[in-house]
Amino acid sequence: MIPAAYRFRSESDEAAPTRLVEVDDRLTADAALRQVRGGAFLLYTGDFHNAKQLLGAMGRRLPSTYVRGASAGDRFRAERRARALEHDTLSRVLVALDDRWRLHLARAPDVAAVCGEVWGRAEGVTLVPLKTLLGMLGAAQWRSKGLAVPGLKGTLTPHWGVYVPTRTDYVELLAGAVKDVAGQRVLDVGTGTGVLALLLLQRGAAHAIGTDCDPRALACARANAKKLKLEAKFEALEADLFPPGDARFDLIVSNPPWIPEAPKNRVDRAVFDEDNRFVRTLLSGASERLTPRGQVLLLMSDLAVHLHLREATWLEQRIAEAGLVVAWRRDVRAKHGRAKDRGDPLHEARSKETTTLYALERRG
């Protein structure tokens, strides 16, 4: 039964449903797609596992992303449009959670603890896309078992909605190049899980500040610092890149978003940086935040270059404009699964991807 009053939860700021239709296990994928394309949101009241199968069947019926003869940039944008269509379509299959975050579907798992960790206290009935709820359950498994990261002693505990460093190329670069930072003050810009700051603290840094614009990332980083017994040396601050004040740092480290396109949701912000705003602001403001012999350790993928979204010399030009020079650099070819997947529409670009660690200093 459709509740008389409810809250709607969306992780991508979608508007609340304007037309809600109650459905159950009798609904086919084709019929679901027809209703969704007609503007309906579907409130699923049947079996939980059948609902998951419905999402999969709907997804398989969506258009292919393959574009014959297209450029790398055109293929990338076609892929993004397809992912956006998939998200918008599948996010219209909703489930209802009661005032204790319980899901009353046949064979449904206990989701109350997971929802409470992410959203806090429930306030009445909440409608949420099943796709979102499944993502939260998957993230909870990472949170439960922890994530081992090369070079880090101990495991990270990722939180839902925070970029998970399963692509570890950039962490391995930092761990391999920076052996001793004894006594140094560190600023980790865009800290996420806190992994880079925490790795440097384990290498001897005296203190680290991690900044992020997302409160969930800050809570995640604080929890990881506590788990690794580094909370006395770590501070997480909500900020748009640089913390307030005029504090200077021996090391400014960052793995900024590397694709100069607009993010579509909060997790996208770890990868997508519209008009290169993050990178531009980081580089232009770094000099005045460094101690006299301080360095910026910038970890940057060149995938945007291979997708023809950024000129090959763009980053070097921004570094020079910021009054910085490259003291040294280290490179590693991408090792993640998508770089090896020949069936990926962007395989040609991904197979050439390199991540570089730039050590930047003030010119002169």
N, C-alpha and C positions, 0 to 999 in steps of 0.2 A: 504494500500500500504506500502511495506517495505521501510523505509526511506533510502536515499542514504548515509547519514551520521548520526551517533548517538553515544551517550555514553551509556555504560552499567553499571547499578548500582547493586552491590551485597553486602549483609551484611556478606557473608561468604567467600569472596575473590575467588569466582568461576571465571573462565576465561570467556571472552566475547564469545558470540555465534560464532561458525564457520559455522553453517548451519541454516538458519532462514527460516521458512515456514509460510506463512500467512494463518490463519484459521479463521472460523467464527462459527455461531450457528449450522451449519450443521454437525460439527465434533462430533463424538461419543467418549465416554470415551475409548472404546476398540481401536478405530483407533488412538486416541491421544497417548495411551500407546505404540502402535506399532511404531509410528513415533519417540517418545521420546527414546524408546529403540534402535532405529536405529541411534540415535545421533542428532536428530533434536531439535531445539528450536522452539516453536510455538508462533507466534505473533498473539494474539487474537484481532479481529476487529469487533466482533459482540456485543451482548447485555451483559452488566456488570453482571446482575444477572444470566444469562445463563453461563457465564464464572465461577462464583462461584460454580454453580451446577456441572460444568464439573470437577473442582478440587475435589469436594467431591466424585463424582463418580469414578474418577481415584484413589483416596486414598482408597476407599472401595475395589478396585480390587487388591491392593498390598498384598503380602504374609502375613500370620499371624505370630506373634512373638512367638506363643506357642511352647515350646520344651518339649516333654514328658520325664519325668525322669531326667531332667537336674539339675545340681547344681544351687545354687543361683547365683554364679558368671557367669555360662554359660547362665542362663536366662537373667541376666543383659546385657551381651554382645550381646546376640541375640536381645534384645530390642533396644540397641543402634544401631545395624546394621539396624534394621527395620526402626528406626527413621531417620537414615542417608539416606536410600534408599528412604523413603517418601520425605525427603527434596530435594534430588537430582532430583527425578522424577517430583515433583510438581513445583519445581522452574524453570522448563523449559517451563512453560506457562507464556508468557510475555505480557505486555501491553506497549503502547507507551505514553509518556507524552511530551507535546510540550514545547516550550521555556519559558512558564509561569507555568509549572507544571500542566497543564490542561489535563484531561483524556477525550478523545473524543470517548466514547462508549455510546451506547443507555442506558439510565437509570443509568448512572454513577453518583456517588456523586461528590461533589466538593472536590478535594484532594489537591488543590494548597497550601492552608495554611499549611496543615499537612506536605507536602513535603518541603515547605520552612523552616519550623521550624527545620526539621531534617537535610536538606542538604544545606540550604542557597539558593543562587541565581542559577537559572537554566542556563545552557549553551547549547542551542540547544535542539534537540530531545533526550530524555532519554528513554531507554528500561529498565524495571524493572520487576522482577518476580511478578505476581499477588499475590502470597502467601505473599511476603514481604509487598506489598502495603496494603493488608488486615490486616496484623499485625500492621502496622503503624496506620491505622484507628482505630483499637481496642485500641492501646496505647493512642491515642488522647482522647478517651472517659475517660480513667483513668485520663489523664492530665486535662481534663475539670472539672470533678466532684470532683477530689481529692480522697485521700485514707486515711481513718481513721486507725490509728495504736494504739494498746493498750498502755497506759502510756504516749503517746505524746499529748500535748495540741495543737490542730489544726490539719490540714490534710497535708499530703505530696502531692506533684505534681510529679508523676513519668514521666520520659521522655522515648521515644522510644530507645531501645537498652541498657537500664539500668535495672538491676535486680530489680524487684518489690517485696517488702516485704509483699506479701500476705500470706506467711507462717510466722506467727507472733510468733511462739514458742520462738525464740531466743530473740525477743524484749521484750516479756512478762517476760522472765527470768531476763533480765537486769533491767527492770523497777521494778520488785518485790524485787530484792536483793539489789539494790543500791538506797538508799533513799536520801542521803545528800553527795554531793561532793563539798561543798562550797569552792571556792577559788582555786580549783585544775586545773592543766593544763592537757589536754586530747589529745591523738593521736588516731585517728580512722583509722586503716589500712584497706584499701579496702572499702572506705566509701560508694560507690554506691550512693544511694539517700541522704546520710548523716544522716540517721535516728538515728543511735546510738550516734553519736556526738551531734546531736541536742537534743536528749532526755537528755543527761548528762548536756548540757548547761541549759536546763530547770530545772534541779535538782540543779543548783547552781555552776557548773564549771565556772572558770574564763575565760577560752579560750580553743578552740578546733581547732586542725588541722586535716583535713580529707585528706588522700592520696588515689590516685587511678591511674591506668595506662591508663584509658579510658577518653579522654576529654569530652565525653558526660556525663559520671558519674559526673565529676567535675562541669560541667555546671548545671546539675540537682541538685547537693548538694548545690551549691551557690544560685540557685533559691529558694530552700526550706528554706535555712537560711534566705533569704530576706523575704520570705512570712511569716515566723514565727517571724520576727523582731529580729533575732539573728545574722545578718550579721556582726555587729561590733565585735562579739566575735568568729567568725568562719572564717577559712581560708582553702581553698581547693587547694591542690598542686598535680601536676602530678609527680608521683614518683613510682618506683618499691618497694613498701612497705614503707621504711623509708624515711622521707624527708632529703634533703641535710643538711649538718652541723652536729653539735653535741648537739643539744638541748635535754634536758631531760624532762621527763613527769611524772606526778604523777599517771596517768592512761594511759595504752595502751590498747585499746579495739579493738577487731576484731571478726567478724564472717567469718572465712576463708572458701574457697571452701572445701567441705568435701568428694568428691569422687576422689581417686587418679588415674584418667584416663585423657587422653589428651582432651582438649576442642576442639570442632569442629567449633565454631564461637565465636564472641565477648561476647555474653550474657552467653555462656557456662562457661566463665572464672569465673563466680560467684559461680559455682557448682563444676567444674572439675579442678583438680590440679595435673597435670602429675608428677608422682614420688614424690608427697607430697612436691613439691618445695616451695610453698607459706608457708606452715606450718613450714617446717624445717627452712627456712630463718627467719621467724618471731620469732620463739623461740630462735634461736641461736643469734640473734641480739638484743633481748629485754633487756637483763641485762644492757648493756652499755647505753641504752636510758631511763632507769628508774632513778628517784630520789632515795635517800637512802631508803625511806620507800614506794616507788612506787609499784604498782601492775599491772600485766597483767590480763585483764578480757577477757578470751578466750571462745568463744561460739562455741561448736563443736557438730555436729551430729555424731552418731555412726553407721549410715546406712552402711558405707563401711565395718564395722566389720561383720554385718549380711549378707552382700553380699559376704563375704570371700575375700574381696579385701585388707583388712588390718588386722593384728593380733590385738587381743583385748588389748594387753599390749603395742602396738606400741607407742601410744601417751604418756603414762606415762614414757616410756623409753626416748623419745625425750625431755620431760620436764626435766628429771633428767640430761641428757647430757648437757642441756643448763644452768645448774647451778641454776635451779629454783625448788621450792617446791610448792605443792598445799596447800594454806592456808585454803581454804574452797571450797565447790562446791555445786551447786544446779542442780537438774535434773527435766526434764519434758518429759513425753511420747508424741510422735507425735500426733497431733490432725488434721492435714491436711486431705483433702478428700481422697487422694490416700492411706493413712494408713488404711482407713476403707473400701476400695473398693476391695471386694473379687474377682472381675473380673480382677484386675490388675495382670499381669504376675509376678510381684515382691511383691505381697501382703504379702507373708510369712515374707519377710525381712522387708518391710515397717511397718508392724503391730507391730514389736518389736523395732522400731526406738526410740531412746531417744536423746534429745538434752541436753547438759550439759554446765553450766557456771562454768568454772574453775577460781578461783582467785589465781594467781601465784605470788610468791615473790622470791627474791634472797635467795639462801640457806645461812644460817648462818647470 
